[in-house]
Amino acid sequence: MSSSRSYSTQEPAVSVRNVSKRFGDRAAVDNVSFEVKRGEVYGLLGPNGAGKTTLLGILAGVVTPTSGTVRILGMNPLDSKTRGLVGFCPQEPVVYDELSGFENITFYAGLHGLSGSEAVKRCRELLDKLGLLEHANRRAGKYSGGMKKRLNFAIALIGEPEVLLLDEPTTGMDPGIRRSVWDLINELKSLGKTVILATHYMEEAEVLSDRVAIMDRGRIVAEGEPDMLKRECGLRAVINLELMEPASGALKLVEPYAYEGAVYVDGNSLRVYVEDPDMVAPKLVSRLLNNGYKLLAMRISPPTLEDVF
């Protein structure tokens, strides 16, 4: 991808220093700092209202921070040169319902300076990658929510950006389509593109991200590689127990064996977080059986990002 400014491949693709964004008395983003390397997928996790969308808006240059410094490939995100290097896929699709899918993406191709056969080839290629080519001539207003999200993604890619900002890109997609989008993100990573991904799908963040930042109330409260975060939280395994009867009565029996008392009940199921599953599992089974509970199944699994979260 060409640019009128050369930039060092050694400098971070994204640098955020002490960035805050206030709306009145509320800090949507509160003194956030991080760096993302070129070719890295950086996941943003957090509950609704944590500040992920506002932070992505700042990186995209559509939200002005109250304080702090942001650099994208060494440049200010508000610089017009930078915007040609950044693809932004916002949470709400930026498509025109009265235009067809093909007309939508060619409109945005024109904004990136593409025209003629070059634009047509690029647009058809992206629509095909995202499973929309056969629907290219339908009005976008007739698209499902998931189809609009895919069109939104295609629009973000039309300028062949070096940095891609994705805000909940797979919400509303069925599992098969979601997996194809994951494949595309991995393909972009293999080409050296940098991706910042805000998602509420823990599996998505774990599968795609080299590093993850967990946000809460505008701040980054934890950051690191997914496996490192799982180790740091002290969990080695999760013991899943399926009982014949409601599991709520067994809660007090198993709590002493759980890491910091972390036990979750769902109907007839118990989810027990432990440090040493080989030692704890036999004791759990014995205690449940000795107290009259009938065990239907037991499964030991490694912790996930959802468990950390």
SVG drawing of the C-alpha trace seen along z (x, -y; Angstrom):
<svg xmlns="http://www.w3.org/2000/svg" viewBox="-35 -19 48 61">
<polyline fill="none" stroke="black" stroke-width="0.4" points="0.0,0.0 1.4,-3.3 1.7,-6.4 3.1,-9.9 5.0,-9.5 7.5,-6.7 7.3,-5.2 9.6,-2.9 8.6,0.7 10.3,0.6 8.0,-2.0 4.6,-0.9 1.7,-0.8 -0.4,-2.4 0.8,-4.4 -1.6,-5.7 -0.3,-7.8 -2.3,-9.0 -5.5,-9.4 -8.7,-10.5 -12.1,-11.5 -14.6,-13.2 -18.3,-13.8 -19.2,-16.3 -18.3,-14.8 -18.0,-11.2 -14.7,-9.8 -15.5,-7.4 -11.8,-6.8 -9.6,-7.4 -5.8,-7.9 -5.3,-4.9 -1.8,-4.0 -0.7,-1.1 1.2,-0.2 0.4,2.2 3.1,3.6 2.9,3.9 1.3,7.2 -0.3,7.7 -3.9,8.4 -4.8,6.5 -8.1,7.4 -10.2,5.0 -12.6,6.7 -15.0,5.2 -18.6,4.8 -20.9,2.3 -19.9,-1.2 -16.3,-0.2 -15.0,-2.7 -14.0,-0.4 -16.1,-2.2 -15.0,-5.6 -11.3,-4.5 -11.7,-3.1 -13.3,-6.4 -10.3,-8.3 -7.9,-6.0 -10.0,-6.4 -9.9,-10.2 -13.7,-10.6 -13.6,-11.4 -11.2,-14.0 -9.6,-13.1 -9.8,-15.5 -6.1,-14.9 -3.3,-12.6 -1.5,-11.6 -2.3,-9.1 -0.1,-8.2 -1.0,-5.8 2.2,-4.8 3.9,-7.8 1.2,-10.2 -1.7,-12.1 -5.0,-10.2 -6.6,-13.5 -4.1,-13.9 -5.6,-13.2 -2.6,-11.2 -3.2,-8.9 -6.8,-8.3 -5.8,-6.7 -3.9,-4.1 -6.6,-3.2 -9.8,-1.1 -12.5,-1.7 -15.4,0.8 -17.8,-0.9 -20.3,1.0 -23.2,-0.5 -22.9,0.2 -22.2,-2.8 -24.2,-1.7 -26.8,-3.4 -30.0,-1.4 -31.2,-2.8 -28.0,-1.6 -27.1,1.9 -24.3,3.7 -22.1,3.1 -23.1,-0.5 -22.2,-1.0 -18.7,0.4 -17.9,-1.3 -19.0,-4.7 -16.4,-4.2 -13.9,-3.0 -14.3,-6.3 -13.5,-8.1 -10.2,-6.2 -9.4,-7.3 -10.2,-4.0 -12.1,-4.0 -12.8,-2.1 -11.8,1.6 -9.5,1.4 -12.4,0.4 -14.7,3.0 -12.1,5.8 -11.4,4.8 -15.0,4.5 -16.0,7.8 -13.0,9.5 -14.1,8.2 -17.7,9.0 -16.7,12.5 -14.4,12.9 -17.3,11.9 -19.9,14.1 -21.9,11.2 -21.1,11.4 -24.4,13.2 -26.3,10.4 -24.2,7.6 -27.2,6.1 -29.7,6.2 -30.5,3.0 -28.6,2.9 -31.9,2.0 -33.0,5.6 -29.9,7.1 -30.0,8.8 -28.1,7.3 -25.3,9.8 -25.1,9.1 -24.8,5.4 -22.0,6.1 -20.2,8.0 -20.7,5.1 -19.4,2.8 -16.3,4.9 -15.7,4.9 -16.0,1.1 -13.3,0.9 -11.0,2.9 -11.6,1.1 -8.6,-1.2 -6.2,1.7 -5.4,0.2 -2.3,0.9 -4.2,0.5 -7.7,1.9 -10.1,0.9 -12.9,3.3 -15.8,2.6 -17.8,5.8 -17.4,6.9 -19.1,10.3 -22.1,9.4 -25.3,10.9 -23.4,13.3 -24.1,17.0 -21.1,19.2 -20.0,20.3 -19.8,16.8 -18.1,15.6 -15.4,18.2 -14.9,17.0 -14.4,13.5 -11.9,14.9 -10.0,16.5 -9.9,13.1 -8.6,11.4 -5.8,14.0 -5.1,13.5 -4.7,9.8 -2.4,10.5 -0.3,12.7 0.1,9.8 1.5,7.7 -1.6,5.6 -2.3,4.4 -5.8,5.1 -7.4,3.7 -10.5,5.7 -13.2,4.8 -15.5,7.7 -17.7,9.2 -17.1,12.7 -14.4,14.2 -13.6,17.0 -13.1,14.5 -10.6,12.5 -8.8,15.6 -8.6,17.2 -7.5,14.0 -5.6,11.8 -1.9,11.8 -2.6,9.6 -5.7,8.5 -6.6,5.5 -9.5,5.7 -11.3,2.4 -13.6,1.3 -15.0,-2.2 -12.7,-3.7 -9.5,-2.2 -7.4,0.8 -7.4,3.0 -5.4,5.9 -3.3,6.5 -1.2,9.3 -1.2,12.4 -4.3,14.5 -2.3,17.4 -0.4,15.0 -3.6,13.5 -5.0,17.0 -1.8,17.9 -1.8,14.6 -5.3,15.1 -4.1,18.2 -6.3,20.7 -5.0,23.9 -8.3,25.7 -12.1,25.7 -13.9,28.8 -17.4,29.1 -19.7,31.4 -23.2,32.5 -25.4,33.8 -28.7,35.6 -30.3,33.1 -30.2,29.2 -26.6,28.2 -27.4,25.2 -27.4,27.4 -23.9,28.7 -22.4,25.2 -21.2,25.1 -19.7,28.6 -17.4,27.7 -16.5,24.1 -13.5,25.1 -11.8,26.8 -12.2,23.9 -9.7,21.2 -10.7,18.3 -14.2,19.9 -14.9,19.5 -17.8,21.9 -20.7,21.2 -24.1,23.0 -26.3,23.4 -29.2,25.7 -27.8,29.2 -24.3,28.1 -21.3,26.9 -18.3,25.0 -15.4,25.1 -12.2,23.1 -9.1,24.8 -5.3,24.6 -4.6,28.3 -7.3,30.4 -5.5,33.8 -5.6,33.3 -9.0,31.6 -11.1,33.6 -11.1,36.9 -11.9,35.0 -14.8,33.2 -16.3,36.4 -15.9,38.2 -17.5,35.4 -20.5,35.1 -21.1,38.9 -20.7,39.1 -23.4,36.5 -25.9,38.3 -25.4,36.5 -25.5,38.5 -22.8,37.5 -23.7,37.9 -20.6,36.5 -17.3,34.7 -15.1,32.8 -11.8,31.0 -11.0,28.2 -8.4,25.4 -9.5,21.9 -10.6,19.5 -10.5,15.7 -14.2,15.8 -13.1,17.3 -10.5,14.6 -13.0,11.9"/>
</svg>
